[in-house]
């Protein structure tokens, strides 16, 4: 949902739990232009030095965020890529440029303002009141101190002061929005006819040596890359956790010391229809209220139409397509008027229009959950899993150095390292330099080590390679295949089929273009069209992408209109557009949402240009070699 979450409170909550944009680890307002102390710098912005420690912290936060978003399914190599590292560093540079601009413009955030913002974050409250102990506990879990956190909040507010004008001042004309609406909502009645390539196979006569000539001229297509089979042994914190069991007394103690943490806060699932004023002033708000009242009256008669009306009328682009659904959220996540209304309703109830700074909201409360604490037995699995993780982390740290040393000191065998960690060596399938299907063995650092001269030719173990957080792998080459070219005899049959299909596709295209010309001249082209379908750019009704693109590229000045295209798998498609249905009157309610999206895109472009100008005015130096993964 766009805009409803309170601005500064949202920043604070993101800072604690999500860290979407890795911020600076400032240690005091004086540090704005003094630079970070300690360690080598990875970049300089004016006189400010972005330290290696600052970069490492920001990278870790971005990796954690991506890992959480993907549910742990993201390829570890992507989390350790140079592209991600450069993105994080560029973000740090941009943040510092904006902070410098804010401070040099005389903007400041008082300690009192910071205290008020922090004191009003619900996550830091116990029994409705700010708790410093709770505050410290949550920050400690994020490896932060109150001073570090408050400086992050200070920075966010300063940056917001500089960037906010770009969010609110961009102009988009009604004509632009109307044109985009017309393009996105237009529908066309489409039929098609496909000339399959295999119909023309009997007409193809390949030269006797065509396959051999192609083979000789395209050797790279038949090259088999260098490959290895490896033996490897894995030291994993997760595997260690499965071997450990915390004492019952420790589990009980952890529950008693963290009872507050197991309180399940009440959350509510709501949907809304947002009607925003078209312009400033009392008259615009009055019209918006009138429309909201009209929709509310319809809902009184037919409550089941809420989702449909939200899709048609709501001007919140973040939720309208989902029938206005905002998902579950806790008290304090939304602006006050909205929040107060939701938490005073009963499940299934629909509110009268509620006014906020964004317009008028009609709210439906779908469900209520939580609002009570977990018993010890309910919390036990979670506590045990956390204690196992902590124990495994300590055990992993104890074993990691010995594991690494053993791989190096006894480099002619994996057996000693495997015995050390009580694991069995495993054997892979064939792996090429380009990668492997297995995410663990496809790690680029591991592949580089495996194909290094010391491992490949001298038969030594690799070093212990961190292929993912808490996962070390040691490997050695068990078998090696040099690069080679597949013999002609092995590929000749498939090659003959490929060349035959290529020529058949060319014949189908020739025939298709001939029939297309006949259709455009009004002649009978002997085409058996499929049943016409009314399709949209976002509603293809199962039409192949190539056919849909041709249908909407066709000049519809004179109907029916015809187009044609070669199909990716061979063959040729003829396309007929019988009629064009322009945007319906009711769909013009989406114009405001489209205009808002265009404003956001334009604002991002303007902000990017502004960042460019700040870079040109400030001496900035980035050192990519310092952040490369060694």
Buried (B, 14 or more C-beta within 10 A) or exposed (E): BBBBBBEBBBBBBBBBBEBEBBBBBBBEEEBBBEBBEEEEBBBBBBEBBBBBBBBBBBBBBBBBBEBEEEEEEBBBBBBBBEEBBBBBBEBBBBBBBBBBBBBEEEBEBEEEBBEEBBEBBBBBBEEEEBBEEBBBBBBEEBEBBEEBBBBBBBBBBBBBBBBEEBBEEBEBEEEBBBEBBBEBBBBBBBBBBBBBBEBBBEEBEEEEEBBEEBBEEEEEEBEEEBBBBBBBBBBBBEBBBEEBEBEEEBBEBBBEEEEEBBEEBBBBBBBBBBBBBBEEEEEBBEBBBEBBBEBBEBBEEEEEEBBEBBBBBBBBBBBBEBBBBBEBBBBBBBBEBBBEBBBEBEEEEBBEBBBBEBBBBBBBBBEBEEEEBBEEEEBBEBBBEBBBBBBBBEBBEEBBEBBBEBBBEBBEBBEBBBEBBEBEBBEBEEBBBEBBEEBBBBBBBBBEBBBBEEBBEEEBBBBBBBBBEBBBBBBBBBEEEEEEEBEEEEBBEEBBEEBBBBBBBBBBBEBBBEBBEBBBEEEEBEBEBEEBBEBBBEEBEEBBEBBBBBBBEBEBEEEBBBBBBBBEEBBBBBBBBBBBEEBEEEBBBBBBBBBBBBBBEBBEEBBEEBBEEBBEEBEBEBBEEBBEEE
